[in-house]
């Protein structure tokens, strides 16, 4: 057998043998290039094999029903850590000049009795807990009684399954945070009993995330108004 020189091969996991006669006819530079090419192919093949192994270990071909539920639960938990609630506005409360609740931003996700009547996007009429054609004439309620009725309506009425949380309550003001059932979006809702003998209650309901609110604020106020009608309240204007 003719003498031969050896080159490693990653394709056959063996040695490539070249007769010395051929070696003599191949310049040393070409032989070096061939050897470098074989080594490069070997490295590429190892990287591809490792990549296939990682993919096969990390991505199952088919998820079981239990695995799907667990992953969905994990996604819901991740969403809970994100700040979907948003930051509480720093302008809430009774404004000083003039005394009223805050106006709405230029988005449809807010309604307020402080807005002008010619702004149907944001304006809503106030309530009265002593209507003249109702108990206001026969048996008017005190502000303290009306406040208790309002708190009861807030805690027992959950339109669209939003959860109410009374954050602040004084003798003439109530601030409530309403949290959505899934992602935890928060709406800020305020009620104010202005001074005077008209027995009025003004309110403001706004989403912290500006944009379209799918009518949640208006539906919430309507549900509360209907709950308060059982006590004898009425809406001023309709």
C-alpha positions, 0 to 999 in steps of 0.5 A: 500500500502506498504511503498516505497522509491523514486528514480528520473528517467530521462527516465519517468520523474517520480519517481521510487518506490521501496517497503520498503520490497525490500529496506530492502533486498538491501544493502545501498551500492547497492542502492547508486550505482543504484542511481549514475547510474541513475544520470549518465544516466540522465546527458548523456541523457541531453548532447545528447539532447543538442548536437542534438539541436546544430547540428539541429540549425547549420547545415541545412538539405538542403541549398537553392540556395541563401545560397549556393551562399552566402557561396561561396562568403564568401569563395572567400572573405576568400581566398582574405584575405589569402596571395596568392600573396606572398612576392615581391622578394628582388633581382629584378632589374638589377644585378650589376655583370655582368649587367643583370636581375636575373637568375631563381631559379631551378623551371620551373615557371621562364624564363629569357634572362639571362640564358644560351642558353643550358637551355631550361627550363629557357632560352628565347631569347631577343627582338630587337626593331630595327631589321636590316631587318626591321625598324632598317634599314629604320626608327629606333626607339629611346629607348624612342619610344620603351619604349612607345610601350612596355608600351602600349603592357603591358597595352593592352595585358592580356594573361590568364586574368592576370591583369598587374600593372606597379610598376616601370619604369625608362628610361631603366627598367620596372617592372610589377606585373601580378595578376591572375584573381581568387585567386590573384597569382602574377608573377613578370615580368621585362624588361631591355634596356641594353646600347649599339647600338643593340636596345635589350630588355631583360626580365624575367618572374617568378611566386612568388609561385615556382612550375609548372606555367602551361605555364603562363609565356611563354604564357605571353611573347609570347603574348607580343612579338606578340603585339610588332611585330605590331610596328616592333619588332622582337625576337632575335633567332627565 
